Amino acid sequence: MRYLIVGLLAVALASCAPKEEEPFGIIDKLYKDYELQPNAERAEVYLDSLRVFIAEHGSEKELIKPYLQQGVQVGIEQGQLSVVPGFLLPLLRYYPELENRKDYALRLGDVLYALRKPHAASVVYKDLIQAYPSDNAVIAKQDLIDSLALAQEDYLTYLFDQLLVNPDEYGINKAAALKYVDAVEAKALISPADPAVPGHLYGAAEVARSMRTFPKAMSLYDWIIEDYPDNEKTPNVLFIKGFILEQDYKLENEAKAAYELFLEKYPDHQMAESAQFLLNNLGKSDQQILEEIEKRRSAG
């Protein structure tokens, strides 16, 4: 009888307990609070929460679309420009048929310019002028394009070539590397169908990896895998992603999934044997692997 009473009491308490607010409700409430009293403090609270919300629901593209637009709006209204690219990037990348896409692209250029990234802003403005040669709002940006960007027919390749000018102890010019990565991302957002984009995304990812900024490298590798699955670089990208997951992140399960996907999709690739070797030896130390290799040699 006592068990029955305790059980009924637990049910009653659970029904009376306040329910945890849905994350959508929290975000919507923060936005309404901001609308009622739009100021920098409320904007900061909203935008910080919104970034977490977007990260948690990034795969739900139609769900997050209006929230990305709100993030752009609030960030620009309150001059919190450093967070705006984080909303503009997925907005321009994942919604090719986005209404007012040109206006959002212009905002990206203006934000990058305000953030003292004229190299990336120039890529945006140049491509927009080429795409909308009769649009007055676009043409007005001509004077903001960096003179080097105007002079170079292939500006991204020019920026890439600067990586080896005055290199640091790691063999790369870090300032030039950061410019190149920014410019490549801008190009991929504004002109994703340009045939040179996948190669430059790969180059930017390799540059980020060489600087050991692995989150940026991984985001660029995923960009190639998701948006350019048939590109010649994609098999290499998937292999490298598995290797980074294993060696740098120590995420064996994720690395295993990457290697298995590589072998499933590219069984005849020249790196298939290496992928199988890494898969077979996941979790083993270098010493253990060397001992196995010696055993095989002895047995052979």
Secondary structure, 3 states (H helix, E strand, C coil): CHHHHHHHHHHHHHHHCCCCCCHHHHHHHHHHHHHHCCCHHHHHHHHHHHHHHHHHCCCCHHHHHHHHHHHHHHHHHCCCHHHHHHHHHHHHHHCCCCCCHHHHHHHHHHHHHHCCCHHHHHHHHHHHHHHCCCCHHHHHHHHHCCHHHHHCCCHHHHHHHHHHCCCCCCCCCHHHHHHHHHHHHHHHHHCCCCCCHHHHHHHHHHHHHHCCCHHHHHHHHHHHHHHCCCCCCHHHHHHHHHHHHHHCCCCHHHHHHHHHHHHHHCCCCCCHHHHHHHHHCCCCCHHHHHHHHHHHHHHC
